[in-house]
Amino acid sequence: MPPKVLTIREALKHPLRRKIIAYLLENPGSSVRQLSRGLGISVGSLSGHLVILERVGLILEQRRSKRLELFVNSEVFLTIKEEFKGAGNLESSVAEV
């Protein structure tokens, strides 16, 4: 059986992943540590969620010197924004952050 390909919709079912996206929309270029502190979760717990969001193309990493900065992939986000706007999923997460 081939490996399961995770979709954007499936990746965003987890409330913490929606919070990560919301945080990065408000704080583009945050480091993993800043994101961890901002959301109040450990770096270890955060890393697995970041891998999933990266795999589906929702977040991008950019290295500046030794610092790794995280951004929401605006091209991908804009294509799904309307779908989630109607459901209120991302907007409610933004309000919580």
N, C-alpha and C positions, 0 to 999 in steps of 0.2 A: 504494500500500500504506500503511495507517495506521501511525503510529509504534508501536514496541513498548512495551508497558507493563511495567515491571519489577515483579516480585512481591517480596514480603518474602523468600521462600525464595531467590530468585535473588540478591537483595542480600546475603544472609548467606552465600552460597557463598564469598565472598572472606574469607580468614582475618583480614585487617586490619580489615575491617568488624566481624567478631565481636569482635576485640580492642577496637575503639572502643566497642562496646556494653558489653562487660565493664568497661572503664575507667570509663565514665560511670555504670554501676550502682554502682561502688565510690566514685566521686568526682562525685556529681551537682552540676551548676552550674559545672563546669570551663569555663574559657575555651578557645578554640582553641589558644592558645599553651601553656596548661597541658597540654592533651591531647597536643599535639605533643611537648612535653618528656617527658611521662609515657610515651609510646609510642616515643620516640626516632626520630621521623620528621619531615620538614620540613613546615611549614605548607602549602606548595604541594602536596605529595603528599597531605596530609590533606584538603584542601578538596574535591577531587573525590569522595572517599569520603563526606564529610559531605553533599554535595549528594544523592547517591544515597540515603543513609539518611533524609534529610529527605523526599525525594520519596515514599518508600514509607511514610512516617509513623512510622518508628522513633525518630527523635530530634526534639526540639523546641528551638527557640531562644527565649531570653527576654533582652530587652535591659534592663539596669539601668544607667542613666546612659549612660556610654560603653562599658561592658563588655557583651559578648555571652556569655551563659551557655548551656551545652548540657545537656540532660536527655534521658534515655530516656523515650519516651512510654509510661508504664506501662500504659495501656489496651491499646495494640497489643502491647506486650511480653508481657503476661499471656496474651493469646490464643494466642501462639505458643510460650510457654515450655515447655509440656509436650511439644510436638512435638520441640523441640531437646534437651530433657532426656534423653529416651530415647536419642538419638544421641550425647549427651555433647558436642556442638559448643560450646555457650555455656559450659557448666561447665568444660570444659578450657581455654577462653580465659580465663575468670575466674581459674583457677588459675595461668595463665602471667603474668598482669598483677600 
